[in-house]
Amino acid sequence: MLWFWLAATVAGVLAVALVVRHHRVAFVISFGANGPAVRKGQPPAGFLSACADIARMYQVRQGRVLGLRGGAGMELAFSRDMPDRARQPLRNCWTPPPPGGPGGGQGGARRAG
């Protein structure tokens, strides 16, 4: 009986960890023979075209780039099959969106006048 409760607890913890990880992913860009394509979410403006340039320059034909939400904002993560030679150029062109959503988290718009 004890092993059942232990197994149920471990399964519950793993399920919660998977759900939390899933909700941290803001976007996924997959690289293939036809270049990069957005598979989930919406990456910042211009980042997809920068990915296309890097894929062409470094001949990237496989891999994924993930945008992960974290306590300090958004950061990039790469799949194992993303070539090492392309990771730093992708980080260099990455500009994280401002915290707090589209308005930058500054408490609303200013009024003219």
N, C-alpha and C positions, 0 to 999 in steps of 0.2 A: 504494500500500500504506500509506503514511503517513497519508493522509486517512482510511482505514478505521479505523486505531487511534485517531486523533484523534476521529472520530465515535463510536466505541465508548466512549471515555473520557468524552466529554461526555454521552452517553446514560446511562452508569452513574452519573455524578455527579447528573444530574437525577432518576434513579430513587431514589437514596438520599435526596435532598432531599425528594421527595414522600412517601416512607415516613416520614421523621422528622416532617414537617409533619402527616401523618395521625395519628400517635401522640400528638402534642401536643394534639389536640382532645379535650377531656374531655366536652363536651356541645354540642349545637346546638339552639336554639329558633327555630322558624320562625313568622313572623307572617303571618296570612292573614285572609280575610274573617270567619272564625269565631274569631278571636283567636289567641293563641300556642299552639304545640304542640311538645312535645319530639320531636325527630327522631333524636337520638343521645345516648346517655349518660344521666346522672342529675344535673340541676342541684341546687344546695343547696336545702334545704327552705325554702319560702316565696318563693323567687325567681320561680317560675313564676306564682304568684298576683300578685306585684308586677308582673310583665310584663303580665298580663291587665289590671290596673288602669291601667297606663301606656298600653297599647294603646287602652283605652277613652277615657281622658282626652285623649290626643293624636291620636286617630283613626289609629292605625298599622294599615295594611292589607297591608303587604309588608315584607320584610326578614328578616334573621337575626341572632341574637346567638350568638356562639361563646365558650365557656369554654376558654381555652388554658393548658396547663401550661407553666410557665417556671421559670427558676432561682430567682426570688423568690416563687414560689407560683403562683396562678392569676390570670389577668387576662381581661378581656372584649375581644372584637373584634367589629366590626359589618360586615355586608355593605354594599356601596355603595348599595343601594336602601333601607337603613334611614334614615328621615327624621332630619335633624340635630336637629330639635326634641325627639326622643325619646331621643337618646343620653345626654345628661347626666342626665335623670331615672333612666334605667336604671343608670347608674354610681352614682348616689346611693343606690339601694336594694340595690346589690350588696354582699354580705358574703362575702368569700372564705372557704372552709373552712380550718380550721387545717392547717398543714403536717404531713406524716407520716401521713396517713390518719385513720381514724375516732377513734383514741385521742389525736390531737393530737401524736403523736410524742414523748411524754414518757417512754417506756420502760416502759409497762405500767400496770396499774391498781394503786391503793394498797389495802392491806389494812386492814380495820377492826381496832382494838384495840390 
